[in-house]
Amino acid sequence: MRSFSLSVLFSLGLLIPGLSLATGAPAAGHSAEASAVPDAVAGGDDPPGIVMLVRRPQHVRAAVQTVRDLEASDSLATTPVEIVVCGKAAGNLRRGTSLASRIEEQAPGRASVLACGMSLENRGIDPDRLTSAVEVVPNGLAHALKREAAGYLSVDL
């Protein structure tokens, strides 16, 4: 299974708008090497979904924006996305926070935002205080690993 780092994700974000994945043609101004895309993204082996494991509030914002950017492109435009929020960032999903408001207003419909129950528990955060746009999974890391084993593209931010 392929796992992408933040730098790869942003590189893909820069390449995707001008890239025709169906034909494999490079974007204008890019050589074939510069526009190489992993096989799972490039064609017939479309993944069942994408799971993004995030730990920082700014990465949650980047993940939401990336999903919106993917919707505007030909590649992965309809692939479901799960944004799994663990660690400190999980606390910023409480109703009334700027991050929670942004998710409520801007998260694309095909993206699910999931909070790690373990992270909430470790920080003493009541799951009932989270924005209604967020679901809770018992263990975010275990959830992401299960998705990866099921063939999802995995991005760790």
JOURDA-V628701 format. One record per residue. N is the residue number from 1. PHI is phi in whole degrees, -180 to 180 (none if undefined). NEAR is the number of other ideal C-beta (glycine too) atoms within 10 Angstrom. Layout:
n = {N N}
phi = {PHI PHI}
near = {NEAR NEAR}
//
This chain:
n = {1 2 3 4 5 6 7 8 9 10 11 12 13 14 15 16 17 18 19 20 21 22 23 24 25 26 27 28 29 30 31 32 33 34 35 36 37 38 39 40 41 42 43 44 45 46 47 48 49 50 51 52 53 54 55 56 57 58 59 60 61 62 63 64 65 66 67 68 69 70 71 72 73 74 75 76 77 78 79 80 81 82 83 84 85 86 87 88 89 90 91 92 93 94 95 96 97 98 99 100 101 102 103 104 105 106 107 108 109 110 111 112 113 114 115 116 117 118 119 120 121 122 123 124 125 126 127 128 129 130 131 132 133 134 135 136 137 138 139 140 141 142 143 144 145 146 147 148 149 150 151 152 153 154 155 156 157}
phi = {none -87 -124 -111 -87 -58 -65 -67 -59 -68 -62 -62 -61 -76 -86 -60 -55 -105 -107 -100 -72 -64 -98 78 -73 -72 -68 -57 83 -118 -78 -60 -66 -70 -107 -61 -124 -54 -54 -64 -91 -77 -170 -58 -97 -59 -72 -69 177 -126 -120 -114 -98 -125 -126 -123 -55 -66 -77 -64 -61 -64 -65 -62 -65 -63 -62 -63 -65 -64 -63 -86 -111 -79 -86 57 -62 -117 -71 -64 -129 -117 -104 -98 -103 -124 65 -56 -62 -60 -67 -83 -93 -68 -51 93 -81 -64 -67 -62 -63 -63 -63 -61 -85 -117 -65 -61 -61 -88 -104 -103 -105 -119 -100 -76 -61 -64 -64 -63 -62 -63 -103 67 -101 -74 -57 -69 -87 -77 -60 -68 -80 -117 -103 -110 -112 -57 -141 -62 -65 -61 -61 -63 -66 -63 -64 -60 -64 -85 104 -67 -69 -119 -123 -112 -104}
near = {13 14 13 19 11 16 8 13 18 14 14 22 15 12 19 22 13 14 23 13 17 10 8 13 13 17 15 7 8 15 9 9 7 11 19 13 16 13 10 15 20 15 13 5 10 15 21 11 17 25 26 29 26 26 18 16 19 12 21 25 18 19 26 23 14 25 22 13 15 23 16 9 17 12 19 22 11 8 18 15 24 22 26 26 32 24 17 12 21 30 20 22 27 19 14 8 15 10 20 21 13 18 23 14 9 14 21 14 7 16 22 17 25 22 26 26 18 18 23 22 13 13 11 7 18 9 15 8 13 24 20 8 18 21 12 18 20 10 15 26 16 13 19 25 15 13 21 18 10 12 14 23 23 19 24 18 20}
//
